[in-house]
Amino acid sequence: MDNFKGIRIYAAGKITKNGWRHSLFTIVDDAEYENPDRTPWPAEVRIASLPGAVYVGPHFMSDDHGCYHGENLHGVAAGDTACGGAYPGMSRPEVTQRCLTAIRSATHVFAWIDDPTCHGSLVEIGYARALGKQVHVYTQTGRKELEDLWFAGQIATAHGEAATAQQAWADFRLRLS
């Protein structure tokens, strides 16, 4: 079995309720209703498919209602409230700082681009490359509206297309081996 010890992955791409990250990583950031001020952001989460490697972000609040998700909320009700105002979201400056810190701590960025409105992800990709991180950008096959994002692939360490995030992850894993 391969050992990926020391590899720290940041996963760029659109955050959606029950999105693609759930199929690749163990997402443990459940909303804590008894303590709504808690804003979990673990330093790292083990990645089962990459023994020894860890996922460093972004982290988000998951709940069965999807209150922390939506347009421009980054999965943490960024700059807003969740569940009709019942729970506070995380401030946008805090979300930004946590993402940039996680990218700085990463050794690799895996980017799955399946939505042309992934504006934050494009910033994350550029930031990571400027820091000298290994950046692997994958776009969803057959999506004409993603063709205009070619520049992100060109600055990446590696880039490709795949039908699903899982297929892109399999290619990324092979490149790490």
Legacy VTK file of the C-alpha trace (Angstrom):
# vtk DataFile Version 3.0
C-alpha trace
ASCII
DATASET POLYDATA
POINTS 177 float
0.000 0.000 0.000
1.257 3.484 -0.837
2.103 5.842 1.987
1.268 9.479 1.410
2.634 10.724 4.728
3.334 14.443 4.725
0.882 15.240 1.938
-1.598 17.914 2.946
-4.502 18.527 0.553
-6.604 21.645 0.099
-9.634 21.020 -2.129
-10.665 23.994 -4.278
-13.964 24.035 -6.125
-17.552 25.106 -5.649
-18.991 24.262 -2.225
-22.535 22.920 -2.360
-24.798 21.014 -0.009
-23.765 17.327 -0.101
-21.210 18.264 -2.760
-18.357 16.315 -4.297
-16.061 16.639 -1.257
-18.370 14.319 0.707
-17.513 11.460 -1.651
-13.750 12.021 -1.285
-13.217 13.097 2.319
-14.756 12.404 5.696
-16.614 15.599 6.448
-17.005 15.958 10.203
-17.982 19.597 10.616
-21.545 19.166 11.823
-23.375 22.220 13.053
-23.518 22.221 16.819
-26.957 23.547 17.653
-26.321 23.682 21.402
-23.337 25.973 20.837
-24.000 28.021 17.694
-20.949 30.233 18.315
-18.700 27.236 17.669
-17.084 27.509 14.266
-15.231 24.235 13.739
-12.296 24.179 11.420
-10.120 21.199 12.270
-6.460 21.475 11.401
-6.600 18.261 9.418
-8.731 15.227 8.617
-7.276 11.894 7.509
-7.979 10.871 3.913
-8.915 7.185 3.674
-7.971 6.876 -0.003
-4.508 8.402 0.623
-3.095 6.666 3.720
-0.937 9.117 5.634
-2.284 12.211 3.836
-4.598 14.771 5.417
-7.296 17.143 4.213
-6.711 20.695 5.483
-9.658 22.567 4.015
-11.858 24.224 3.271
-14.123 23.107 6.071
-17.782 23.942 6.266
-20.789 23.467 8.469
-22.888 20.529 7.382
-26.394 19.977 8.589
-29.356 18.082 7.268
-31.222 21.281 6.357
-28.489 22.885 4.252
-28.855 26.160 6.154
-25.165 26.976 5.904
-25.092 26.507 2.127
-26.339 28.718 -0.676
-25.070 31.310 -3.092
-21.912 32.994 -1.806
-22.118 31.383 1.647
-19.065 29.093 1.324
-20.786 26.391 3.356
-20.540 28.415 6.589
-23.273 31.031 6.026
-20.420 33.459 5.308
-21.367 37.009 6.178
-24.926 35.953 6.986
-26.952 33.789 9.346
-28.135 30.212 9.028
-31.580 28.634 9.357
-33.553 31.857 9.015
-31.375 33.741 11.483
-31.376 31.051 14.160
-27.594 30.555 13.984
-24.779 32.924 13.159
-22.639 32.383 10.123
-18.927 32.971 9.977
-17.727 36.412 8.902
-16.360 36.696 5.372
-12.967 37.953 6.613
-12.757 34.909 8.931
-13.657 32.509 6.112
-11.054 34.105 3.850
-8.355 33.985 6.523
-9.054 30.342 7.335
-8.929 29.345 3.662
-5.666 31.213 3.044
-4.136 29.701 6.189
-5.193 26.213 5.057
-3.676 26.790 1.607
-0.419 27.922 3.211
-0.356 24.712 5.256
-1.129 22.517 2.228
1.441 20.761 0.087
-1.054 20.157 -2.736
-4.241 21.720 -4.037
-6.766 19.478 -5.757
-9.207 21.627 -7.722
-12.420 20.174 -9.166
-14.033 22.743 -11.435
-17.553 21.814 -12.473
-19.179 25.236 -12.192
-18.105 28.375 -14.070
-19.015 30.547 -11.054
-16.173 29.183 -8.930
-14.671 32.651 -8.516
-13.152 32.008 -5.086
-11.578 28.786 -6.336
-9.777 30.671 -9.084
-8.275 32.972 -6.451
-7.285 29.949 -4.347
-5.559 28.321 -7.341
-3.574 31.488 -8.108
-2.660 32.013 -4.459
-1.463 28.427 -4.114
0.685 28.627 -7.257
2.192 31.917 -6.069
3.196 30.087 -2.874
4.808 27.308 -4.927
2.232 24.638 -4.016
1.551 21.656 -6.245
-1.766 22.518 -7.913
-3.794 19.966 -9.867
-6.781 21.412 -11.723
-9.496 19.213 -13.200
-12.491 20.421 -15.165
-15.605 18.431 -15.883
-15.525 16.812 -19.319
-17.881 18.132 -21.971
-18.792 21.396 -20.225
-18.383 24.076 -22.901
-19.043 26.836 -20.346
-15.861 25.787 -18.499
-13.596 26.316 -21.513
-13.085 29.965 -20.588
-11.336 28.847 -17.391
-8.366 27.490 -19.359
-5.930 29.898 -17.696
-6.320 28.161 -14.319
-5.273 24.893 -15.926
-2.316 26.509 -17.629
-0.802 27.823 -14.397
-1.381 24.535 -12.587
1.276 21.930 -11.951
-1.005 19.496 -13.776
-4.428 19.730 -15.318
-6.929 17.508 -16.997
-10.557 16.676 -17.580
-12.728 14.040 -15.981
-16.393 13.106 -16.002
-16.643 13.131 -12.189
-14.731 14.381 -9.175
-14.071 10.742 -8.253
-12.392 10.107 -11.622
-10.340 13.289 -11.247
-9.321 12.169 -7.744
-8.228 8.769 -9.096
-5.976 10.515 -11.635
-4.615 12.833 -8.937
-3.838 9.832 -6.711
-1.936 8.171 -9.566
0.122 11.331 -10.072
1.048 11.294 -6.379
2.192 7.649 -6.466
LINES 1 178
177 0 1 2 3 4 5 6 7 8 9 10 11 12 13 14 15 16 17 18 19 20 21 22 23 24 25 26 27 28 29 30 31 32 33 34 35 36 37 38 39 40 41 42 43 44 45 46 47 48 49 50 51 52 53 54 55 56 57 58 59 60 61 62 63 64 65 66 67 68 69 70 71 72 73 74 75 76 77 78 79 80 81 82 83 84 85 86 87 88 89 90 91 92 93 94 95 96 97 98 99 100 101 102 103 104 105 106 107 108 109 110 111 112 113 114 115 116 117 118 119 120 121 122 123 124 125 126 127 128 129 130 131 132 133 134 135 136 137 138 139 140 141 142 143 144 145 146 147 148 149 150 151 152 153 154 155 156 157 158 159 160 161 162 163 164 165 166 167 168 169 170 171 172 173 174 175 176
